Amino acid sequence: MSDLKVDLSGLSIRSIREMVAGVLPEPGDLLWLAMEADPRKGVRLIAEGLSRRRVAETRERRRILEMRRHEMKLWDEGVTVVAGVDEVGRGPLAGPVMAAAVVLPREMALDGLNDSKKLTPERREELHDLIRGTALAVGVGSVSHEAIDEINILHATLRAMRDAVANLGLSPDHVLVDGSHTIPDVETPQTSIQRGDERSAPIAAASIVAKVTRDRMMVEMAEKYPGYGFARHKGYGTPEHIAALTKLGPCSIHRRSFRIVLESAGGFSLKYNQFRRGLKESLTQSDLDAVGSLIAADSEELDPYELSRLRGLYKRCVVRLRTDLVRKR
């Protein structure tokens, strides 16, 4: 290294750039000092670029270390296996909601690991494959558009998260969950973390796995249901998607419980509205049962979402009649 300090003039700027690209010099070493003192502006700019790169790398290492803070605290408390859980697909008008659970090795530090929404599609794919190849465990849960219409998007999301944890293949000692909710029916201790996909490494990893897995599924759906542009917008309500809905109406993977989808299908059918009115106007259990029998007889003519809503209304009407009966006593 000392001969480089003595004389860099025999090397072209291009040669110096290629040399430091392979072996990044440390600030203050002989090569670095020689570049900073070189009379050529191009060589000094290389040193400045290396300095900015060093600062960026140091900042990134600190960010990644901070993202493991929640795990390290649990490890210090004797917890061994920590899983991160996140979901994707709450907002789309079509397709499932997807969740993933990931357990990362303690020594793993993926450069660029972040909330999946902040990454380019190409970088998400790269990190997805790295996570799949190096994580101690990965579990995925998916809840269909039919179930979303039946139980609503929040409950469907929590079910997908629960299934993701169940599909890990091992039992975590603690679960870190993105958002403000913990996961029902999971007995493992949990911690919910607001903006967890930015603040926790395993949650960020889970967000990437869930996002890439769902995106790939929607690309397949684009071939099965052409005309909607699923490969591009992945089911989200973009102007392109809404225009296709207006023109074509919903396909079989659209979420009827989302107003814009329902409106694109012309709203609720006449039969649905008639049955709904009949249930709400029923004064006795026999009245309810009579309407229920008519609904069952015409079930194949009703949209699945309409049928699901009528069944839910029937149950609520039963409770209402029983409550009224108790009050009269």
N, C-alpha and C positions, 0 to 999 in steps of 0.2 A: 504493500500500500504506500510506502514511503516514496518510491520512484514516481507514483502517480502524483504525489504532492509536488515533487520537484518539477515535473513537466507534463502538463496536460495538452500542451500546444500541438504535440504530434498526433493527437486524436481528433477526429472530426466530431462535430456536435452530434451527428447521427450515431457514431460509434459509442460516444459517451452515453447517449440515451439508451441504446441497446444494452450496454454494460450494466447500467443501474436498474434496468427493467428486470434483469435476472437475479441480481443480488442487491436488495435495498440497503444502502449504507445507513449507519446510525448517525444521528446528529452529533457533530463534533469530531467524528473520526477523520482521518487524513483525506480520504476521497471527498467527503462532504465539504471540508474546509477548502480543498483545492477548487471545487466547483464554485463555491461562493466567492472565491478570490479571482476566478478566471476573468480576464479582460473581455471575453466574448459574452454579449448579452444573452445569447441563446443558451450557453452553459449555465449562466446564473439563473435563467428562467427554469431550467431543469431542476436546480437545487430548490427553488421556490416551490415548484410543483411537488417535489418530494416532501417538502415541509408540510404543505397542505394535506398531502396524502397521509402523512404520519399523524397529523392532528385528527383527521377524519377516522383513521383506524383506531386511535386511542379512544375517541368519543364513542365509536361503535362497540368496542370492547366493554366500556363502562355501561353502555345502554343494555347490552346483553346480560352483563353481570347483575344489573338492577332488575332485569326481567326474571331472574332466578331467586330474587330476594325472598319471595313467599315460600318457595320450596326449601331454601336454606334455613329459614326460621323453623320450619316443620322438621327438617332433618336434625337440627340442633335439639329439638324436643324429643327426639327418638323415633319420629315417624320415618318409615323406610320408603314406602311406595306412594308417590304423589302423582295423581292424574289431573290433567287439565281437560276441561270440557267446554265446547262452544258449538253454536249452531249457525246454520246459514239457510236462507230461503223463507224467512217469515214474510217478506214483502211481495214476492212474485205473485202473479195472477194465475200461474199454472205450475204443475209439478209438485213434488214432495217438499217437505221441510226436512233438512238433513242435519245430523249432529255427529260429532266425533269426540272420542276420548283418547288422550295420548299420555303415555308415561315415558319421559325422556331419561336417558342415562345421566348420572350426575356430572360426568366430565364432558358432556356434549355441549358444544357452543356453535350453533349454526349462524354464520355471517348473514346478516340481512333478515333474520327471523323477525317477523312483525305481523301486525294485523293483516289478514289476507286482503282486505280492501285497499291497503296502501301499497300493494305489490303489483307489478305488471303480470299479465297472464303467463308470460314466459318464466319469470322468476318464481311464481307460484308453483308451476309445474316442476321446476328444478327442486325447490324446497320440499314439495310433496314427495318426490321420489327419494330424497335424502332422508326425510323423516320416516317414511315407510321402511327404508333399509336399515336404519340405525336405532329407532325407538325400541324400548323394551316391550311395549305393547301398544296396539292401536285397535280401537273399537269404533264401529260406525252404526248409527241408528237412523232409520228413515221412516217417516210417516206419510202416507199417501194423501193425495188431494181429496179422496173420498172421506178419509178420517178427519182431515182438516175441516171439511164441510160439516161433519157430524159433531165434532167436539170443540171446535173453534181453534184458531191458530195458536193461541197461548198454550192450551192443554196439549195440542199436537207437538209443539216445540218441546215441552217438558217431557213428553213421552219419548220423543226421539233422543233426548239427552239420557234418559233412564236406560233406554236400549243400548246406547253407545257404551255406557259404563258396563252394562251386563255383557256386552260382546268383547270386552277387553281380553278375556282369556285368563285374567288373574284378578285377584281382589285387592284393590287399592286400600291403603290405610287412611288416605285423605283425598278429597276431591275439591279442586279449585274450579269454580263455575263462573263463566262470564255473565255479567249483568247483576241484577238485584234479587233474583230468585235462587233458591236452592231447589234441588230436584226431588220431587215426591217419590216415595217408595224406594229410596236409596238409603239404607241404614248407615252407610259409611259417613263419618264426620265430613262436613262440607263447609267451604268458605266461598261466599259470593264476592266477586270483585268487579266493581264498575270499571268499564273500559279494560276488562281483563285481557282482551286480545292485544292490547298495547303494553300492558304492564306485567304480564306473566308469560314466560316462555312456553310452558306446556299448553296454556290456553291458546296462545298464538299458533302453536303447531297444530292444535285441534282445529282452529279456524281454517287453516290452510288445507288440511285433509278434507274437512267437510266441504269447503268451497270447490276444490278441484274434483272431488267425487261427484258432487251435484252437477257441476258444469259439464263434466263428461257425459253424465246421464242425459242432460238436456240437449247435448249435441246429437245423441242417439235419437231423442224424441223429434228432433228437427227433420230427420229422415222419415220417421213414421208419420209425422203430421206436417207436411210441407205447406208453405205459405204464411206461416206465423213468424218465422225468423228466430226460432228458439236457439239456434246455434250462436246467434249474435247477442241477444239480450237475456238469454237464459230464463225467460218467463217473466221478467220484470216489466212493469207497465210503461215501457218506452212509447214515444209517439208512433213508431213503426208497429209495435205490438197492438196498440189500441186501434190503429187504422185497420190492421188485419182482423181484429175482433169485430169491428164495425162491419167490415165487408163479408167475412166468412162466418161470423158467429163463433161461439166457443166450441172447442173440440173436447174429446173425452177426458183430457188431463187438466182442463181448466177448473179453477176453484169457484163453484157456483155461489159460495157464501160471500164472495167478494163482490161488492155492489156493481162495479163496472162490468164484471163478467155477466152478472145476472141481467143487467140492463141491455147488454149486447145480445142476450138471448130473448129479449122482448119482455123481460120481467117474469113474474110468476104466471103460471097457466090459469085459465078459467076454472078448471077442475080444482086446482089447489085452493084458489080463493073461495070456491063454494064449500069445499070440505073444511077449510079454516073457519069460515063463518058458522058452519054447522056445529063444529066442536065448541066454539066460544059461546054459542047460544043454547047449548044443551043444559037442561035444568036438572036432569036426573042421570044416574049411572046407566039406566037402560037407554036413554037418549044418546049418551056417549058411545055405548056399545053398538048402537045401530049405525052411527056415523063411522065408527071404527070398522065395522063389517063392510061398509061401502068402500072405504079407503083400501082395505085389503083386497077387495074384488077388483079394484081399478089400479092396483099398485104398479102394474107393468106399464100403464099409460102415464104415470107420473115420473118426473125427473127424480133421480135418486136423492138429490138435495131436497127437493120438495117433500118427498116421502119421509126423509129424516126429520125435517121440521114438523111435519104433521104428527109423527110419532112422539116427538118431544112435547108438542102442544097437548096431545091426548093425555100424557102422563101428568102434565101440570093441571089440566082440567080435572082429572081424578082427585088430585090433592085439594084443589079448590072446593069440589063438591063435598069431600069428607070434612074439610075445615068448616064449611057452612053448616053441615049437619051437626057437628059438635057444638057450634055456637048456638044453634037453635035449641039444643037440649039444655 
